[in-house]
Amino acid sequence: MVRIALTTALPLSLALAASTLSAAAQTGDIKNPVEGQPKAIERGEYVYKRRCASCHGFDARGYRAPDLTTGQFSRGTSNAQLQRVITRGLPTTEMPATALDDDEVWALIAYMRTLIAPAPNADVRGSAEAGEKIYWGKAGCGSCHMVNGRGGRLGPDLSRIGIARSPMALTREIRSTSEYFPPGYEPVTVVTRQGRQIKGCRKNEDSFSIQIMDASEQLLTFLKKDIRDIIDEKKSLMPDYGSDKLPDAEFNDLLAYLRTLRGR
C-alpha cells in the first residue's frame, strides 16, 4: 500500500524515540513529538483508517472494538500507555500488536487526541442491577459466557466487555449474533466418515487436524484424514436476542449491566 509522503514534516528519529522512552522510565509518560501538528494529524488519520477503522469504526465510535471518542482507554490515557497498547497489543483480547514504525505511532496518537469528545451525559438507559438478573436468569448468558470466573466457556469471556465493546457494538452482536464471529469462536461442523455431525467452535486448526469445543464444552480433536468434511457455518451457536426474546426495556437493563463489566 502506498504510504503518504509526509515524513519530511515529522522530524522524528530512532534516537529521539529512544530518548523519549528513557524519559518515560523516569516520568511515567512520553512527550509526543508531533502532538497537535496538522501534518502529523493528517498522517495519523491515514494510519487510523488503514489499520484501526475496521474494528473501531471510521467514526471511531466503535464497531467491534471500543469507542475511542470517549477518551476512556482500558490501559490508560497517557502517551506511554497508548504507545504500548498500539505497538504490543493486548494479550487475550482481539487487540493485536502492530508493525507500525515510530513516526506512524506518534502520528496515530496525535490523531486520536483530536477524536476525543465525550458526551456530557452518556445515554445510559436501563438498570444494571436488573440486567444482572436477566444475564444469569432469563437470557441464560452465563451458560456460555464467563464473568470473573463464573459461567460457561463456550462463548467469549465477558469480564471486560464493557471496555472491549461500544454500546452500539454490543447491541448489534446481541440482537444479530451471526454478523461477527470472534477468533476462536467461529461456528463449525465436523462430519465424520460415518456421517456423524459434531457442531462446535473452532479452537485450533492446521494442515493435519482440527480442534473444536462442542456444545457440552468438550474439547475434541480430529485428524483430517479421518473426517469427511469441515463445514464453516454461517449461523452463530448463540441465538439472536430479538425483541421477541428480550423486549427493549429488558435489553436496556442487560446492556446497562454489560457496560459495568470492566475486569477485576
C-alpha positions in Angstrom: 0.0 0.0 0.0 1.3 3.4 -0.9 2.5 5.4 2.1 1.7 9.1 2.2 4.9 11.1 1.9 4.7 13.3 4.9 7.8 12.2 6.7 9.6 15.4 5.9 7.1 17.2 8.1 7.7 14.8 11.0 11.2 15.4 12.4 11.4 12.1 14.3 14.3 9.6 14.5 15.2 6.4 16.3 17.4 8.4 18.6 14.5 10.7 19.6 12.3 7.7 20.2 14.9 6.2 22.4 15.3 9.4 24.4 11.6 9.7 24.9 11.3 6.1 26.1 14.2 6.8 28.6 12.2 9.9 29.8 9.2 7.7 30.2 11.0 5.5 32.6 11.7 8.5 34.8 8.4 10.4 34.4 5.9 7.7 33.7 4.9 9.3 30.4 6.3 10.2 27.0 6.0 13.5 25.2 4.5 13.1 21.7 7.0 15.0 19.5 4.2 15.7 16.9 1.3 16.5 19.3 -1.1 19.0 17.6 0.9 19.2 14.4 -1.5 19.4 11.4 0.7 17.3 9.1 1.1 14.6 11.7 -2.6 14.5 12.5 -3.3 14.2 8.8 -0.9 11.3 8.6 -2.4 9.7 11.7 -5.8 9.8 10.2 -4.5 7.9 7.2 -2.9 5.3 9.5 -6.1 5.0 11.6 -8.3 4.4 8.6 -5.9 1.9 7.2 -5.2 -0.1 10.3 -7.8 0.7 13.0 -11.1 1.6 11.4 -12.2 -1.9 10.6 -12.6 -2.6 14.4 -13.0 0.8 16.0 -15.2 2.2 13.1 -14.5 5.0 10.7 -16.0 7.5 13.1 -14.0 5.9 16.0 -17.3 5.2 17.9 -16.7 1.5 18.0 -17.6 -1.3 15.6 -16.1 -4.5 17.0 -13.9 -2.6 19.4 -14.2 0.3 22.0 -15.4 3.8 21.3 -12.3 5.9 21.1 -14.1 9.3 21.2 -14.8 9.0 25.0 -11.1 9.2 25.9 -11.6 6.3 28.3 -9.0 3.8 27.3 -8.7 0.5 29.1 -5.0 0.7 29.7 -4.8 4.4 30.4 -4.7 7.7 28.5 -1.0 8.7 28.7 1.2 8.7 25.6 3.3 6.0 27.1 0.3 3.8 27.7 -1.2 4.4 24.3 2.1 3.7 22.6 2.5 0.4 24.5 -1.0 -0.8 23.5 -0.7 0.2 19.9 2.7 -1.5 19.4 2.3 -4.5 21.7 -1.4 -5.1 21.6 -3.4 -6.6 24.5 -2.9 -10.3 25.1 -6.0 -12.4 25.4 -8.0 -9.8 23.6 -8.8 -9.0 20.0 -6.3 -6.1 20.0 -3.2 -7.2 18.1 0.3 -5.9 18.1 1.1 -3.7 15.1 4.2 -3.3 13.0 3.9 0.5 12.8 7.1 2.5 12.9 7.6 5.2 15.5 6.6 8.0 13.2 3.3 6.3 12.4 2.6 5.5 16.1 3.1 9.1 17.2 1.0 10.4 14.3 -1.7 8.0 15.1 -1.8 9.1 18.8 -1.8 12.7 17.7 -4.9 12.0 15.6 -6.6 10.0 18.3 -6.3 13.1 20.6 -8.4 15.0 18.1 -11.2 12.4 18.3 -11.9 12.7 22.0 -15.3 14.4 22.5 -17.0 12.7 25.4 -20.7 13.2 25.7 -21.6 15.3 28.7 -24.2 12.8 29.9 -23.9 9.5 28.1 -27.3 7.9 27.3 -27.4 5.1 29.8 -30.8 3.5 29.9 -31.8 0.6 32.0 -30.9 -0.8 35.4 -27.6 -2.7 35.7 -29.0 -4.5 38.8 -32.0 -5.8 36.8 -29.7 -6.5 33.9 -27.5 -8.8 36.0 -30.5 -10.9 37.0 -31.5 -11.1 33.3 -27.9 -12.2 32.4 -27.9 -15.0 34.9 -31.6 -15.8 34.6 -33.9 -15.3 31.7 -31.3 -14.6 28.9 -29.2 -17.5 30.1 -26.0 -15.7 29.1 -24.0 -17.3 31.9 -24.5 -20.8 30.5 -22.0 -20.0 27.7 -20.2 -16.8 28.8 -17.9 -16.4 31.9 -17.8 -13.3 34.0 -14.9 -13.0 36.6 -14.5 -16.8 36.8 -18.2 -17.7 36.9 -20.1 -19.1 33.9 -19.6 -21.2 30.8 -16.7 -21.4 28.3 -18.4 -22.0 25.0 -18.6 -18.3 24.3 -16.1 -15.4 24.9 -15.3 -14.3 28.4 -17.3 -11.1 29.1 -15.4 -10.0 32.2 -14.2 -6.8 30.5 -16.8 -6.5 27.7 -17.9 -3.0 29.0 -14.5 -1.8 27.8 -14.0 -4.1 24.8 -17.2 -3.2 23.1 -19.1 0.0 22.5 -22.9 0.1 23.3 -23.6 0.1 19.5 -21.4 -3.0 19.0 -23.0 -4.8 22.0 -26.4 -4.1 20.6 -25.5 -5.4 17.2 -23.8 -8.5 18.5 -26.6 -9.5 20.8 -29.5 -8.7 18.5 -27.9 -10.2 15.4 -25.3 -12.7 16.6 -24.2 -14.1 13.2 -22.9 -10.8 12.0 -19.4 -11.3 13.5 -17.6 -14.3 15.0 -14.6 -13.5 17.3 -11.5 -15.5 16.6 -11.6 -18.9 18.3 -15.4 -18.9 18.4 -16.3 -19.4 14.7 -19.1 -22.0 14.4 -18.1 -25.1 12.5 -19.5 -28.6 11.9 -17.2 -31.6 11.6 -18.6 -34.5 9.6 -17.0 -37.9 10.3 -16.6 -40.6 7.7 -19.6 -42.4 9.2 -21.7 -39.3 8.6 -21.9 -38.1 12.2 -22.0 -34.3 12.6 -20.5 -32.5 15.5 -21.1 -28.8 15.9 -18.9 -26.5 17.9 -16.5 -23.6 17.9 -13.2 -23.9 16.1 -10.3 -23.6 18.5 -7.3 -24.7 16.5 -6.7 -26.0 13.0 -3.6 -26.9 11.0 -3.0 -28.9 7.9 -3.5 -32.2 9.6 -6.0 -31.7 12.4 -8.8 -29.5 13.8 -9.8 -29.0 17.4 -13.3 -27.8 18.4 -15.3 -27.2 21.5 -18.7 -28.8 21.3 -21.9 -27.6 23.0 -21.1 -29.5 26.2 -17.8 -27.7 26.4 -15.7 -30.8 25.5 -12.6 -30.2 23.5 -12.5 -32.6 20.6 -9.5 -33.2 18.2 -10.0 -34.8 14.8 -7.4 -35.8 12.3 -8.4 -34.6 8.9 -7.6 -37.9 7.3 -10.3 -39.4 9.5 -13.1 -37.0 8.7 -15.3 -36.4 5.6 -15.8 -32.7 5.7 -15.5 -29.5 7.7 -18.3 -27.0 7.3 -17.9 -23.4 8.1 -21.3 -22.4 9.5 -22.8 -19.0 8.7 -25.1 -19.1 11.8 -23.8 -18.5 15.3 -24.3 -21.0 18.0 -25.7 -18.2 20.0 -29.3 -17.3 19.1 -30.4 -13.9 18.1 -31.9 -12.0 21.0 -34.5 -10.0 19.2 -37.3 -8.1 20.8 -39.4 -11.3 20.9 -36.8 -12.8 23.3 -35.7 -9.6 25.1 -38.1 -6.6 24.8 -36.4 -3.2 24.7 -36.8 -2.5 28.4 -35.1 -5.8 29.4 -32.5 -5.4 26.7 -31.6 -1.9 28.0 -31.2 -3.5 31.5 -28.9 -6.2 30.2 -26.9 -3.6 28.2 -26.5 -1.5 31.3 -25.1 -4.5 33.2 -22.7 -5.4 30.5 -21.4 -1.9 30.4 -20.3 -2.3 34.1 -18.1 -5.2 33.2 -14.6 -3.8 33.1 -12.5 -6.6 34.5 -11.2 -7.0 38.0 
